[in-house]
C-alpha cells in the first residue's frame, strides 16, 4: 500500500500546486476550487492508504528486497460470463440520459434498474442466477 500512498500523495501535491498557479494565472475561481477539491480527495485517499498500510504486512511491491516469484499466484476470482455489468452500465446510461432532460420518472426507472442490477451482480454466485 505504500506505492499507492506515494502516488496519490504526489498527485495531491501536484493538484494543489496546479490550483495555486491556475488561481493566480487564470483569475477564475471555479477551476481553482475544483483543483483544490481534487487534491483534497487524493490526499484523503492517500492518508487512508497510509493508515491501512501500517496495519498490514508489506506486500512484495512494497519491499525493496522482494523477488519476482513472491508476487505470483492467484490474484482473485473474476466472473467470466456475467451479464450483470452490462445491465448495470445500461441502468447508469438510462439515468445519465434522463437527468439532463429532468425526466424524473425515467430517473426513477433507472434507479430501480440499477438496484436490481447491483443486487444481481452481488448475489450472482449465492442464488444461482
N, CA, C and O atoms as a Tinker XYZ file with bonds, in Angstrom:
   516  protein
     1  N      0.803000   -1.194000    0.000000    73     2
     2  CA     0.000000    0.000000    0.000000    64     1     3
     3  C      0.852000    1.268000    0.000000    63     2     4     5
     4  O      0.347000    2.368000   -0.225000    81     3
     5  N      2.142000    1.101000    0.253000    73     3     6
     6  CA     2.997000    2.282000    0.282000    64     5     7
     7  C      3.182000    2.883000   -1.109000    63     6     8     9
     8  O      3.341000    4.096000   -1.245000    81     7
     9  N      3.162000    2.040000   -2.141000    73     7    10
    10  CA     3.297000    2.547000   -3.508000    64     9    11
    11  C      2.097000    3.426000   -3.848000    63    10    12    13
    12  O      2.253000    4.516000   -4.398000    81    11
    13  N      0.906000    2.946000   -3.518000    73    11    14
    14  CA    -0.302000    3.711000   -3.797000    64    13    15
    15  C     -0.326000    5.010000   -2.986000    63    14    16    17
    16  O     -0.758000    6.053000   -3.477000    81    15
    17  N      0.140000    4.931000   -1.748000    73    15    18
    18  CA     0.193000    6.129000   -0.904000    64    17    19
    19  C      1.105000    7.174000   -1.514000    63    18    20    21
    20  O      0.752000    8.352000   -1.566000    81    19
    21  N      2.268000    6.758000   -1.975000    73    19    22
    22  CA     3.225000    7.699000   -2.563000    64    21    23
    23  C      2.685000    8.307000   -3.856000    63    22    24    25
    24  O      2.846000    9.503000   -4.095000    81    23
    25  N      2.048000    7.493000   -4.683000    73    23    26
    26  CA     1.499000    8.006000   -5.945000    64    25    27
    27  C      0.398000    9.026000   -5.680000    63    26    28    29
    28  O      0.396000   10.108000   -6.268000    81    27
    29  N     -0.532000    8.687000   -4.801000    73    27    30
    30  CA    -1.641000    9.605000   -4.529000    64    29    31
    31  C     -1.169000   10.867000   -3.804000    63    30    32    33
    32  O     -1.739000   11.939000   -4.008000    81    31
    33  N     -0.156000   10.760000   -2.978000    73    31    34
    34  CA     0.400000   11.947000   -2.340000    64    33    35
    35  C      1.026000   12.867000   -3.376000    63    34    36    37
    36  O      0.852000   14.084000   -3.316000    81    35
    37  N      1.754000   12.290000   -4.324000    73    35    38
    38  CA     2.358000   13.094000   -5.393000    64    37    39
    39  C      1.288000   13.765000   -6.249000    63    38    40    41
    40  O      1.438000   14.926000   -6.629000    81    39
    41  N      0.216000   13.048000   -6.552000    73    39    42
    42  CA    -0.877000   13.638000   -7.345000    64    41    43
    43  C     -1.542000   14.765000   -6.559000    63    42    44    45
    44  O     -1.862000   15.807000   -7.131000    81    43
    45  N     -1.753000   14.572000   -5.259000    73    43    46
    46  CA    -2.372000   15.613000   -4.438000    64    45    47
    47  C     -1.498000   16.870000   -4.399000    63    46    48    49
    48  O     -2.006000   17.983000   -4.536000    81    47
    49  N     -0.204000   16.696000   -4.216000    73    47    50
    50  CA     0.703000   17.845000   -4.199000    64    49    51
    51  C      0.672000   18.561000   -5.547000    63    50    52    53
    52  O      0.617000   19.789000   -5.597000    81    51
    53  N      0.706000   17.800000   -6.633000    73    51    54
    54  CA     0.635000   18.399000   -7.960000    64    53    55
    55  C     -0.657000   19.195000   -8.139000    63    54    56    57
    56  O     -0.630000   20.305000   -8.672000    81    55
    57  N     -1.787000   18.638000   -7.700000    73    55    58
    58  CA    -3.061000   19.331000   -7.862000    64    57    59
    59  C     -3.120000   20.605000   -7.030000    63    58    60    61
    60  O     -3.691000   21.599000   -7.478000    81    59
    61  N     -2.548000   20.600000   -5.839000    73    59    62
    62  CA    -2.524000   21.821000   -5.030000    64    61    63
    63  C     -1.649000   22.896000   -5.669000    63    62    64    65
    64  O     -2.007000   24.073000   -5.672000    81    63
    65  N     -0.503000   22.489000   -6.209000    73    63    66
    66  CA     0.363000   23.449000   -6.904000    64    65    67
    67  C     -0.329000   23.964000   -8.154000    63    66    68    69
    68  O     -0.283000   25.160000   -8.441000    81    67
    69  N     -0.968000   23.072000   -8.899000    73    67    70
    70  CA    -1.690000   23.490000  -10.101000    64    69    71
    71  C     -2.841000   24.437000   -9.750000    63    70    72    73
    72  O     -3.123000   25.366000  -10.507000    81    71
    73  N     -3.504000   24.217000   -8.622000    73    71    74
    74  CA    -4.585000   25.104000   -8.198000    64    73    75
    75  C     -4.054000   26.501000   -7.890000    63    74    76    77
    76  O     -4.678000   27.502000   -8.241000    81    75
    77  N     -2.904000   26.562000   -7.235000    73    75    78
    78  CA    -2.324000   27.871000   -6.928000    64    77    79
    79  C     -1.915000   28.607000   -8.200000    63    78    80    81
    80  O     -2.191000   29.796000   -8.360000    81    79
    81  N     -1.258000   27.889000   -9.096000    73    79    82
    82  CA    -0.836000   28.507000  -10.358000    64    81    83
    83  C     -2.057000   28.916000  -11.182000    63    82    84    85
    84  O     -2.087000   30.011000  -11.744000    81    83
    85  N     -3.041000   28.061000  -11.253000    73    83    86
    86  CA    -4.241000   28.363000  -12.030000    64    85    87
    87  C     -5.015000   29.533000  -11.433000    63    86    88    89
    88  O     -5.525000   30.384000  -12.162000    81    87
    89  N     -5.101000   29.573000  -10.106000    73    87    90
    90  CA    -5.821000   30.665000   -9.463000    64    89    91
    91  C     -5.181000   32.018000   -9.714000    63    90    92    93
    92  O     -5.883000   33.014000   -9.891000    81    91
    93  N     -3.844000   32.064000   -9.732000    73    91    94
    94  CA    -3.142000   33.315000   -9.986000    64    93    95
    95  C     -3.170000   33.661000  -11.475000    63    94    96    97
    96  O     -3.369000   34.818000  -11.847000    81    95
    97  N     -2.973000   32.673000  -12.302000    73    95    98
    98  CA    -2.818000   32.919000  -13.733000    64    97    99
    99  C     -4.153000   33.170000  -14.424000    63    98   100   101
   100  O     -4.258000   34.110000  -15.212000    81    99
   101  N     -5.162000   32.373000  -14.160000    73    99   102
   102  CA    -6.415000   32.465000  -14.899000    64   101   103
   103  C     -7.412000   33.436000  -14.278000    63   102   104   105
   104  O     -8.351000   33.864000  -14.948000    81   103
   105  N     -7.225000   33.790000  -13.018000    73   103   106
   106  CA    -8.143000   34.699000  -12.340000    64   105   107
   107  C     -9.583000   34.194000  -12.386000    63   106   108   109
   108  O    -10.524000   34.982000  -12.480000    81   107
   109  N     -9.741000   32.897000  -12.321000    73   107   110
   110  CA   -11.069000   32.278000  -12.394000    64   109   111
   111  C    -11.180000   31.313000  -11.216000    63   110   112   113
   112  O    -10.418000   30.349000  -11.148000    81   111
   113  N    -12.113000   31.549000  -10.282000    73   111   114
   114  CA   -12.099000   30.784000   -9.036000    64   113   115
   115  C    -12.629000   29.360000   -9.134000    63   114   116   117
   116  O    -12.233000   28.504000   -8.343000    81   115
   117  N    -13.507000   29.092000  -10.075000    73   115   118
   118  CA   -14.149000   27.773000  -10.105000    64   117   119
   119  C    -13.144000   26.669000  -10.417000    63   118   120   121
   120  O    -13.166000   25.620000   -9.774000    81   119
   121  N    -12.281000   26.884000  -11.373000    73   119   122
   122  CA   -11.278000   25.881000  -11.715000    64   121   123
   123  C    -10.305000   25.646000  -10.574000    63   122   124   125
   124  O     -9.902000   24.509000  -10.328000    81   123
   125  N     -9.922000   26.705000   -9.877000    73   123   126
   126  CA    -9.014000   26.556000   -8.747000    64   125   127
   127  C     -9.678000   25.771000   -7.620000    63   126   128   129
   128  O     -9.042000   24.933000   -6.981000    81   127
   129  N    -10.954000   26.044000   -7.381000    73   127   130
   130  CA   -11.681000   25.303000   -6.343000    64   129   131
   131  C    -11.764000   23.819000   -6.717000    63   130   132   133
   132  O    -11.578000   22.953000   -5.862000    81   131
   133  N    -12.039000   23.528000   -7.979000    73   131   134
   134  CA   -12.097000   22.127000   -8.421000    64   133   135
   135  C    -10.754000   21.431000   -8.235000    63   134   136   137
   136  O    -10.708000   20.283000   -7.793000    81   135
   137  N     -9.677000   22.105000   -8.562000    73   135   138
   138  CA    -8.355000   21.513000   -8.378000    64   137   139
   139  C     -8.034000   21.301000   -6.900000    63   138   140   141
   140  O     -7.433000   20.289000   -6.538000    81   139
   141  N     -8.426000   22.237000   -6.048000    73   139   142
   142  CA    -8.196000   22.071000   -4.613000    64   141   143
   143  C     -9.011000   20.896000   -4.081000    63   142   144   145
   144  O     -8.505000   20.102000   -3.287000    81   143
   145  N    -10.267000   20.777000   -4.508000    73   143   146
   146  CA   -11.093000   19.660000   -4.052000    64   145   147
   147  C    -10.554000   18.320000   -4.545000    63   146   148   149
   148  O    -10.567000   17.334000   -3.807000    81   147
   149  N    -10.081000   18.281000   -5.789000    73   147   150
   150  CA    -9.494000   17.043000   -6.310000    64   149   151
   151  C     -8.224000   16.689000   -5.541000    63   150   152   153
   152  O     -7.987000   15.519000   -5.240000    81   151
   153  N     -7.409000   17.690000   -5.224000    73   151   154
   154  CA    -6.215000   17.443000   -4.416000    64   153   155
   155  C     -6.561000   16.969000   -3.022000    63   154   156   157
   156  O     -5.887000   16.099000   -2.471000    81   155
   157  N     -7.619000   17.543000   -2.443000    73   155   158
   158  CA    -8.058000   17.084000   -1.123000    64   157   159
   159  C     -8.542000   15.650000   -1.151000    63   158   160   161
   160  O     -8.270000   14.880000   -0.230000    81   159
   161  N     -9.261000   15.285000   -2.210000    73   159   162
   162  CA    -9.728000   13.910000   -2.341000    64   161   163
   163  C     -8.552000   12.946000   -2.462000    63   162   164   165
   164  O     -8.531000   11.908000   -1.801000    81   163
   165  N     -7.582000   13.280000   -3.295000    73   163   166
   166  CA    -6.391000   12.427000   -3.420000    64   165   167
   167  C     -5.638000   12.356000   -2.099000    63   166   168   169
   168  O     -5.128000   11.298000   -1.729000    81   167
   169  N     -5.567000   13.472000   -1.390000    73   167   170
   170  CA    -4.895000   13.477000   -0.097000    64   169   171
   171  C     -5.609000   12.612000    0.933000    63   170   172   173
   172  O     -4.960000   11.924000    1.721000    81   171
   173  N     -6.950000   12.643000    0.935000    73   171   174
   174  CA    -7.695000   11.804000    1.877000    64   173   175
   175  C     -7.490000   10.328000    1.579000    63   174   176   177
   176  O     -7.317000    9.526000    2.496000    81   175
   177  N     -7.507000    9.964000    0.300000    73   175   178
   178  CA    -7.298000    8.558000   -0.065000    64   177   179
   179  C     -5.872000    8.134000    0.272000    63   178   180   181
   180  O     -5.653000    7.018000    0.744000    81   179
   181  N     -4.897000    9.016000    0.035000    73   179   182
   182  CA    -3.507000    8.708000    0.372000    64   181   183
   183  C     -3.342000    8.535000    1.885000    63   182   184   185
   184  O     -2.615000    7.649000    2.335000    81   183
   185  N     -4.014000    9.375000    2.661000    73   183   186
   186  CA    -3.932000    9.239000    4.117000    64   185   187
   187  C     -4.564000    7.930000    4.575000    63   186   188   189
   188  O     -4.041000    7.272000    5.474000    81   187
   189  N     -5.673000    7.551000    3.970000    73   187   190
   190  CA    -6.315000    6.283000    4.318000    64   189   191
   191  C     -5.402000    5.108000    3.982000    63   190   192   193
   192  O     -5.215000    4.208000    4.801000    81   191
   193  N     -4.833000    5.117000    2.773000    73   191   194
   194  CA    -3.924000    4.041000    2.387000    64   193   195
   195  C     -2.700000    3.998000    3.307000    63   194   196   197
   196  O     -2.237000    2.916000    3.668000    81   195
   197  N     -2.172000    5.169000    3.688000    73   195   198
   198  CA    -1.041000    5.206000    4.603000    64   197   199
   199  C     -1.388000    4.643000    5.972000    63   198   200   201
   200  O     -0.578000    3.953000    6.592000    81   199
   201  N     -2.595000    4.941000    6.441000    73   199   202
   202  CA    -3.043000    4.413000    7.732000    64   201   203
   203  C     -3.224000    2.903000    7.671000    63   202   204   205
   204  O     -2.834000    2.190000    8.596000    81   203
   205  N     -3.812000    2.417000    6.592000    73   203   206
   206  CA    -4.040000    0.982000    6.435000    64   205   207
   207  C     -2.717000    0.237000    6.241000    63   206   208   209
   208  O     -2.568000   -0.886000    6.722000    81   207
   209  N     -1.764000    0.841000    5.549000    73   207   210
   210  CA    -0.505000    0.140000    5.263000    64   209   211
   211  C      0.294000   -0.133000    6.534000    63   210   212   213
   212  O      1.125000   -1.041000    6.553000    81   211
   213  N      0.056000    0.636000    7.593000    73   211   214
   214  CA     0.754000    0.372000    8.846000    64   213   215
   215  C      0.224000   -0.872000    9.534000    63   214   216   217
   216  O      0.942000   -1.503000   10.309000    81   215
   217  N     -1.014000   -1.231000    9.265000    73   215   218
   218  CA    -1.608000   -2.397000    9.915000    64   217   219
   219  C     -1.367000   -3.687000    9.138000    63   218   220   221
   220  O     -1.463000   -4.773000    9.710000    81   219
   221  N     -1.060000   -3.593000    7.863000    73   219   222
   222  CA    -0.866000   -4.784000    7.027000    64   221   223
   223  C      0.613000   -5.101000    6.915000    63   222   224   225
   224  O      1.468000   -4.223000    7.034000    81   223
   225  N      0.894000   -6.364000    6.686000    73   223   226
   226  CA     2.290000   -6.721000    6.427000    64   225   227
   227  C      2.650000   -6.256000    5.017000    63   226   228   229
   228  O      1.790000   -6.244000    4.137000    81   227
   229  N      3.903000   -5.874000    4.791000    73   227   230
   230  CA     4.292000   -5.331000    3.493000    64   229   231
   231  C      4.119000   -6.350000    2.367000    63   230   232   233
   232  O      4.484000   -7.518000    2.502000    81   231
   233  N      3.558000   -5.881000    1.263000    73   231   234
   234  CA     3.416000   -6.720000    0.081000    64   233   235
   235  C      4.751000   -6.754000   -0.655000    63   234   236   237
   236  O      5.639000   -5.955000   -0.358000    81   235
   237  N      4.906000   -7.673000   -1.617000    73   235   238
   238  CA     6.186000   -7.723000   -2.340000    64   237   239
   239  C      6.532000   -6.405000   -3.039000    63   238   240   241
   240  O      7.703000   -6.031000   -3.095000    81   239
   241  N      5.539000   -5.703000   -3.568000    73   239   242
   242  CA     5.849000   -4.444000   -4.250000    64   241   243
   243  C      6.190000   -3.307000   -3.290000    63   242   244   245
   244  O      6.638000   -2.245000   -3.723000    81   243
   245  N      5.981000   -3.521000   -1.992000    73   243   246
   246  CA     6.327000   -2.508000   -1.007000    64   245   247
   247  C      7.740000   -2.690000   -0.451000    63   246   248   249
   248  O      8.276000   -1.781000    0.182000    81   247
   249  N      8.342000   -3.848000   -0.682000    73   247   250
   250  CA     9.668000   -4.129000   -0.136000    64   249   251
   251  C     10.734000   -3.986000   -1.208000    63   250   252   253
   252  O     10.518000   -4.329000   -2.371000    81   251
   253  N     11.888000   -3.473000   -0.798000    73   251   254
   254  CA    13.000000   -3.277000   -1.751000    64   253   255
   255  C     13.682000   -4.593000   -2.119000    63   254   256   257
   256  O     14.216000   -4.715000   -3.221000    81   255
   257  N     13.675000   -5.578000   -1.221000    73   255   258
   258  CA    14.400000   -6.826000   -1.458000    64   257   259
   259  C     13.486000   -7.959000   -1.919000    63   258   260   261
   260  O     13.851000   -9.126000   -1.777000    81   259
   261  N     12.326000   -7.657000   -2.458000    73   259   262
   262  CA    11.379000   -8.692000   -2.881000    64   261   263
   263  C     11.839000   -9.349000   -4.179000    63   262   264   265
   264  O     12.478000   -8.723000   -5.025000    81   263
   265  N     11.499000  -10.615000   -4.310000    73   263   266
   266  CA    11.809000  -11.377000   -5.514000    64   265   267
   267  C     10.553000  -11.448000   -6.397000    63   266   268   269
   268  O      9.437000  -11.354000   -5.887000    81   267
   269  N     10.728000  -11.612000   -7.719000    73   267   270
   270  CA     9.556000  -11.651000   -8.601000    64   269   271
   271  C      8.587000  -12.787000   -8.294000    63   270   272   273
   272  O      7.379000  -12.621000   -8.462000    81   271
   273  N      9.085000  -13.930000   -7.851000    73   271   274
   274  CA     8.206000  -15.071000   -7.596000    64   273   275
   275  C      7.299000  -14.860000   -6.391000    63   274   276   277
   276  O      6.314000  -15.580000   -6.233000    81   275
   277  N      7.615000  -13.875000   -5.528000    73   275   278
   278  CA     6.791000  -13.631000   -4.350000    64   277   279
   279  C      5.427000  -13.045000   -4.708000    63   278   280   281
   280  O      4.461000  -13.219000   -3.965000    81   279
   281  N      5.348000  -12.364000   -5.822000    73   279   282
   282  CA     4.077000  -11.766000   -6.233000    64   281   283
   283  C      3.237000  -12.672000   -7.106000    63   282   284   285
   284  O      2.140000  -12.290000   -7.514000    81   283
   285  N      3.728000  -13.869000   -7.402000    73   283   286
   286  CA     2.991000  -14.789000   -8.264000    64   285   287
   287  C      1.868000  -15.455000   -7.483000    63   286   288   289
   288  O      1.882000  -15.500000   -6.253000    81   287
   289  N      0.908000  -15.965000   -8.218000    73   287   290
   290  CA    -0.183000  -16.688000   -7.584000    64   289   291
   291  C     -1.543000  -16.172000   -8.036000    63   290   292   293
   292  O     -1.643000  -15.360000   -8.955000    81   291
   293  N     -2.570000  -16.652000   -7.380000    73   291   294
   294  CA    -3.928000  -16.282000   -7.729000    64   293   295
   295  C     -4.192000  -14.859000   -7.241000    63   294   296   297
   296  O     -3.948000  -14.534000   -6.079000    81   295
   297  N     -4.687000  -14.027000   -8.132000    73   295   298
   298  CA    -4.993000  -12.644000   -7.789000    64   297   299
   299  C     -6.384000  -12.543000   -7.184000    63   298   300   301
   300  O     -6.590000  -11.822000   -6.207000    81   299
   301  N     -7.327000  -13.257000   -7.757000    73   299   302
   302  CA    -8.696000  -13.225000   -7.267000    64   301   303
   303  C     -9.593000  -13.975000   -8.223000    63   302   304   305
   304  O     -9.130000  -14.591000   -9.183000    81   303
   305  N    -10.874000  -13.918000   -7.952000    73   303   306
   306  CA   -11.853000  -14.586000   -8.805000    64   305   307
   307  C    -12.608000  -13.533000   -9.588000    63   306   308   309
   308  O    -13.161000  -12.594000   -9.016000    81   307
   309  N    -12.629000  -13.696000  -10.907000    73   307   310
   310  CA   -13.340000  -12.783000  -11.780000    64   309   311
   311  C    -14.349000  -13.583000  -12.589000    63   310   312   313
   312  O    -13.995000  -14.558000  -13.250000    81   311
   313  N    -15.594000  -13.166000  -12.531000    73   311   314
   314  CA   -16.655000  -13.890000  -13.204000    64   313   315
   315  C    -16.529000  -13.736000  -14.721000    63   314   316   317
   316  O    -16.608000  -12.615000  -15.223000    81   315
   317  N    -16.335000  -14.822000  -15.463000    73   315   318
   318  CA   -16.083000  -14.693000  -16.890000    64   317   319
   319  C    -17.348000  -14.522000  -17.741000    63   318   320   321
   320  O    -17.257000  -13.978000  -18.842000    81   319
   321  N    -18.507000  -14.958000  -17.281000    73   319   322
   322  CA   -19.705000  -14.948000  -18.127000    64   321   323
   323  C    -20.851000  -14.180000  -17.497000    63   322   324   325
   324  O    -22.009000  -14.553000  -17.683000    81   323
   325  N    -20.572000  -13.147000  -16.776000    73   323   326
   326  CA   -21.620000  -12.384000  -16.105000    64   325   327
   327  C    -22.160000  -11.295000  -17.023000    63   326   328   329
   328  O    -21.401000  -10.543000  -17.635000    81   327
   329  N    -23.482000  -11.225000  -17.107000    73   327   330
   330  CA   -24.128000  -10.165000  -17.877000    64   329   331
   331  C    -24.596000   -9.022000  -16.993000    63   330   332   333
   332  O    -25.103000   -8.021000  -17.498000    81   331
   333  N    -24.437000   -9.153000  -15.698000    73   331   334
   334  CA   -24.872000   -8.105000  -14.789000    64   333   335
   335  C    -24.114000   -6.798000  -14.986000    63   334   336   337
   336  O    -24.746000   -5.748000  -14.871000    81   335
   337  N    -22.829000   -6.772000  -15.269000    73   335   338
   338  CA   -22.169000   -5.482000  -15.508000    64   337   339
   339  C    -22.765000   -4.725000  -16.701000    63   338   340   341
   340  O    -22.820000   -3.495000  -16.695000    81   339
   341  N    -23.206000   -5.456000  -17.711000    73   339   342
   342  CA   -23.844000   -4.802000  -18.863000    64   341   343
   343  C    -25.163000   -4.176000  -18.430000    63   342   344   345
   344  O    -25.487000   -3.063000  -18.844000    81   343
   345  N    -25.926000   -4.882000  -17.598000    73   343   346
   346  CA   -27.198000   -4.363000  -17.107000    64   345   347
   347  C    -26.978000   -3.138000  -16.227000    63   346   348   349
   348  O    -27.733000   -2.169000  -16.312000    81   347
   349  N    -25.952000   -3.174000  -15.384000    73   347   350
   350  CA   -25.637000   -2.023000  -14.527000    64   349   351
   351  C    -25.224000   -0.830000  -15.384000    63   350   352   353
   352  O    -25.654000    0.295000  -15.126000    81   351
   353  N    -24.396000   -1.062000  -16.399000    73   351   354
   354  CA   -23.979000    0.029000  -17.281000    64   353   355
   355  C    -25.170000    0.611000  -18.036000    63   354   356   357
   356  O    -25.254000    1.826000  -18.216000    81   355
   357  N    -26.085000   -0.238000  -18.475000    73   355   358
   358  CA   -27.281000    0.249000  -19.160000    64   357   359
   359  C    -28.148000    1.070000  -18.209000    63   358   360   361
   360  O    -28.725000    2.079000  -18.613000    81   359
   361  N    -28.241000    0.652000  -16.966000    73   359   362
   362  CA   -29.024000    1.393000  -15.974000    64   361   363
   363  C    -28.427000    2.778000  -15.727000    63   362   364   365
   364  O    -29.154000    3.767000  -15.641000    81   363
   365  N    -27.116000    2.843000  -15.616000    73   363   366
   366  CA   -26.453000    4.132000  -15.429000    64   365   367
   367  C    -26.638000    5.004000  -16.669000    63   366   368   369
   368  O    -26.800000    6.218000  -16.547000    81   367
   369  N    -26.618000    4.405000  -17.853000    73   367   370
   370  CA   -26.854000    5.163000  -19.079000    64   369   371
   371  C    -28.271000    5.724000  -19.112000    63   370   372   373
   372  O    -28.480000    6.848000  -19.568000    81   371
   373  N    -29.242000    4.955000  -18.637000    73   371   374
   374  CA   -30.622000    5.445000  -18.579000    64   373   375
   375  C    -30.708000    6.647000  -17.645000    63   374   376   377
   376  O    -31.349000    7.646000  -17.972000    81   375
   377  N    -30.067000    6.552000  -16.492000    73   375   378
   378  CA   -30.078000    7.676000  -15.546000    64   377   379
   379  C    -29.375000    8.887000  -16.143000    63   378   380   381
   380  O    -29.875000   10.007000  -16.040000    81   379
   381  N    -28.218000    8.674000  -16.766000    73   379   382
   382  CA   -27.470000    9.777000  -17.361000    64   381   383
   383  C    -28.222000   10.409000  -18.520000    63   382   384   385
   384  O    -28.082000   11.608000  -18.759000    81   383
   385  N    -29.006000    9.643000  -19.234000    73   383   386
   386  CA   -29.806000   10.189000  -20.331000    64   385   387
   387  C    -30.989000   10.991000  -19.802000    63   386   388   389
   388  O    -31.374000   11.994000  -20.401000    81   387
   389  N    -31.567000   10.557000  -18.685000    73   387   390
   390  CA   -32.777000   11.195000  -18.172000    64   389   391
   391  C    -32.487000   12.469000  -17.385000    63   390   392   393
   392  O    -33.322000   13.374000  -17.371000    81   391
   393  N    -31.341000   12.567000  -16.737000    73   391   394
   394  CA   -31.052000   13.726000  -15.894000    64   393   395
   395  C    -31.022000   15.058000  -16.653000    63   394   396   397
   396  O    -31.610000   16.023000  -16.167000    81   395
   397  N    -30.374000   15.163000  -17.811000    73   395   398
   398  CA   -30.365000   16.471000  -18.479000    64   397   399
   399  C    -31.754000   16.931000  -18.930000    63   398   400   401
   400  O    -31.995000   18.132000  -19.057000    81   399
   401  N    -32.643000   16.012000  -19.165000    73   399   402
   402  CA   -33.994000   16.370000  -19.595000    64   401   403
   403  C    -34.950000   16.518000  -18.415000    63   402   404   405
   404  O    -36.130000   16.810000  -18.609000    81   403
   405  N    -34.456000   16.321000  -17.204000    73   403   406
   406  CA   -35.230000   16.420000  -15.975000    64   405   407
   407  C    -36.465000   15.533000  -16.041000    63   406   408   409
   408  O    -37.556000   15.928000  -15.631000    81   407
   409  N    -36.274000   14.334000  -16.562000    73   407   410
   410  CA   -37.344000   13.334000  -16.620000    64   409   411
   411  C    -37.209000   12.444000  -15.393000    63   410   412   413
   412  O    -36.624000   11.362000  -15.452000    81   411
   413  N    -37.757000   12.913000  -14.290000    73   411   414
   414  CA   -37.572000   12.210000  -13.022000    64   413   415
   415  C    -38.231000   10.835000  -13.012000    63   414   416   417
   416  O    -37.779000    9.945000  -12.292000    81   415
   417  N    -39.272000   10.647000  -13.783000    73   415   418
   418  CA   -39.892000    9.325000  -13.859000    64   417   419
   419  C    -38.929000    8.348000  -14.519000    63   418   420   421
   420  O    -38.891000    7.171000  -14.157000    81   419
   421  N    -38.150000    8.830000  -15.487000    73   419   422
   422  CA   -37.179000    7.982000  -16.175000    64   421   423
   423  C    -35.971000    7.718000  -15.272000    63   422   424   425
   424  O    -35.380000    6.639000  -15.311000    81   423
   425  N    -35.615000    8.714000  -14.459000    73   423   426
   426  CA   -34.543000    8.535000  -13.486000    64   425   427
   427  C    -34.946000    7.472000  -12.466000    63   426   428   429
   428  O    -34.133000    6.631000  -12.083000    81   427
   429  N    -36.199000    7.515000  -12.030000    73   427   430
   430  CA   -36.682000    6.522000  -11.063000    64   429   431
   431  C    -36.621000    5.112000  -11.645000    63   430   432   433
   432  O    -36.236000    4.171000  -10.952000    81   431
   433  N    -36.996000    4.963000  -12.905000    73   431   434
   434  CA   -36.897000    3.657000  -13.559000    64   433   435
   435  C    -35.432000    3.205000  -13.611000    63   434   436   437
   436  O    -35.126000    2.042000  -13.345000    81   435
   437  N    -34.533000    4.129000  -13.955000    73   435   438
   438  CA   -33.110000    3.799000  -13.997000    64   437   439
   439  C    -32.547000    3.421000  -12.646000    63   438   440   441
   440  O    -31.715000    2.518000  -12.554000    81   439
   441  N    -32.991000    4.104000  -11.582000    73   439   442
   442  CA   -32.508000    3.781000  -10.237000    64   441   443
   443  C    -32.991000    2.399000   -9.819000    63   442   444   445
   444  O    -32.231000    1.630000   -9.230000    81   443
   445  N    -34.258000    2.075000  -10.120000    73   443   446
   446  CA   -34.766000    0.738000   -9.803000    64   445   447
   447  C    -33.982000   -0.320000  -10.581000    63   446   448   449
   448  O    -33.622000   -1.361000  -10.031000    81   447
   449  N    -33.721000   -0.048000  -11.859000    73   447   450
   450  CA   -32.926000   -0.982000  -12.660000    64   449   451
   451  C    -31.525000   -1.130000  -12.077000    63   450   452   453
   452  O    -30.972000   -2.230000  -12.044000    81   451
   453  N    -30.952000   -0.013000  -11.617000    73   451   454
   454  CA   -29.604000   -0.049000  -11.041000    64   453   455
   455  C    -29.573000   -0.877000   -9.767000    63   454   456   457
   456  O    -28.646000   -1.662000   -9.567000    81   455
   457  N    -30.561000   -0.717000   -8.910000    73   455   458
   458  CA   -30.610000   -1.501000   -7.679000    64   457   459
   459  C    -30.739000   -2.987000   -7.991000    63   458   460   461
   460  O    -30.067000   -3.815000   -7.377000    81   459
   461  N    -31.605000   -3.322000   -8.947000    73   459   462
   462  CA   -31.754000   -4.726000   -9.347000    64   461   463
   463  C    -30.448000   -5.258000   -9.932000    63   462   464   465
   464  O    -30.042000   -6.379000   -9.625000    81   463
   465  N    -29.791000   -4.461000  -10.769000    73   463   466
   466  CA   -28.539000   -4.894000  -11.385000    64   465   467
   467  C    -27.420000   -5.099000  -10.388000    63   466   468   469
   468  O    -26.694000   -6.090000  -10.464000    81   467
   469  N    -27.270000   -4.169000   -9.448000    73   467   470
   470  CA   -26.213000   -4.309000   -8.446000    64   469   471
   471  C    -26.499000   -5.499000   -7.530000    63   470   472   473
   472  O    -25.586000   -6.245000   -7.174000    81   471
   473  N    -27.766000   -5.675000   -7.151000    73   471   474
   474  CA   -28.112000   -6.827000   -6.311000    64   473   475
   475  C    -27.871000   -8.138000   -7.056000    63   474   476   477
   476  O    -27.357000   -9.095000   -6.476000    81   475
   477  N    -28.239000   -8.186000   -8.333000    73   475   478
   478  CA   -27.993000   -9.390000   -9.118000    64   477   479
   479  C    -26.515000   -9.689000   -9.269000    63   478   480   481
   480  O    -26.092000  -10.843000   -9.194000    81   479
   481  N    -25.736000   -8.648000   -9.481000    73   479   482
   482  CA   -24.292000   -8.810000   -9.627000    64   481   483
   483  C    -23.666000   -9.268000   -8.310000    63   482   484   485
   484  O    -22.772000  -10.115000   -8.299000    81   483
   485  N    -24.142000   -8.702000   -7.204000    73   483   486
   486  CA   -23.595000   -9.035000   -5.897000    64   485   487
   487  C    -23.925000  -10.472000   -5.488000    63   486   488   489
   488  O    -23.066000  -11.186000   -4.971000    81   487
   489  N    -25.174000  -10.894000   -5.722000    73   487   490
   490  CA   -25.617000  -12.208000   -5.268000    64   489   491
   491  C    -25.602000  -13.250000   -6.386000    63   490   492   493
   492  O    -26.278000  -14.275000   -6.287000    81   491
   493  N    -24.850000  -12.998000   -7.428000    73   491   494
   494  CA   -24.814000  -13.875000   -8.595000    64   493   495
   495  C    -24.435000  -15.310000   -8.236000    63   494   496   497
   496  O    -25.039000  -16.250000   -8.752000    81   495
   497  N    -23.472000  -15.489000   -7.383000    73   495   498
   498  CA   -22.999000  -16.827000   -7.061000    64   497   499
   499  C    -23.600000  -17.373000   -5.768000    63   498   500   501
   500  O    -23.200000  -18.435000   -5.291000    81   499
   501  N    -24.562000  -16.643000   -5.207000    73   499   502
   502  CA   -25.216000  -17.120000   -3.983000    64   501   503
   503  C    -26.594000  -17.704000   -4.243000    63   502   504   505
   504  O    -27.057000  -18.560000   -3.489000    81   503
   505  N    -27.260000  -17.249000   -5.311000    73   503   506
   506  CA   -28.619000  -17.719000   -5.568000    64   505   507
   507  C    -28.723000  -18.490000   -6.878000    63   506   508   509
   508  O    -29.805000  -18.970000   -7.215000    81   507
   509  N    -27.659000  -18.619000   -7.606000    73   507   510
   510  CA   -27.673000  -19.430000   -8.827000    64   509   511
   511  C    -28.181000  -18.697000  -10.050000    63   510   512   513
   512  O    -28.658000  -19.344000  -10.982000    81   511
   513  N    -28.100000  -17.375000  -10.093000    73   511   514
   514  CA   -28.536000  -16.624000  -11.277000    64   513   515
   515  C    -27.503000  -16.669000  -12.365000    63   514   516
   516  O    -27.704000  -16.090000  -13.433000    81   515
